C-alpha cells in the first residue's frame, strides 16, 4: 500500500503466472493443434526465445496427447489454485505456446517425466503422488533430475527412471477417485489443518523464501 491509500499496480502475467518483466527464465508448453502431434515443454533462459525457436538442448520433455490429457486438468487446477491465492489471474491450456512461471514449470516437467515412459493407466497414481509432495520437494527433484538427465532424449535412465518408479509405483497416499469440482470447492472452505501426508523424500526441500505462494523464487 502506498501513501494516500493507493494500491500497487496489478502484476501483469501471461499463461500460468509468467511475469515477463520479472523473470526471463521460465518454461513454455507448446500444445499442438493435432491430436497426433506431441506436447513439447521447453525451459526458456532468455526472454526473446519461445517454443520451437529454442535450441533442442532446452527441450525438457515431449508427451503424446493421450498422456498429456491425463495430467493437464490436474496441472491447471493446482497452478490456478496457487495463482488465485497470490492474487494473480489463472491460466488455461490452449493450442500453441503457453508460458509457465519458472517454479511451476519445474513441477510440470517433473510430473511429465514420471509418465513419459509409464503405462498410461498409471498416470492417475502419478498425479496423486505428485500432489502428495510439497512444492519444494518437486523443485528439488526437478533440479536433481535435470542436472543429470534434463535433456528430453535422456529418458528412462538414471534420475528420470527413478522419478517414474517413485511417482507411479510407490504411492505416498492412498490412490482414490479424483474429487469433483464441487468437492474441491467445499474442501477449500474448510479450516486448514496440519497434514500428516507421507513424503517420498523427507528433508529434500529447498529453503523456503518470501515469495507469493511458491510461484517465484524471490521478491521482485
Beta strands, then each sheet from edge to edge (+ up, - down):
strand 1: 26-31
strand 2: 38-44
strand 3: 59-64
strand 4: 96-100
sheet 1: 3+ 2- 1+ 4-
end
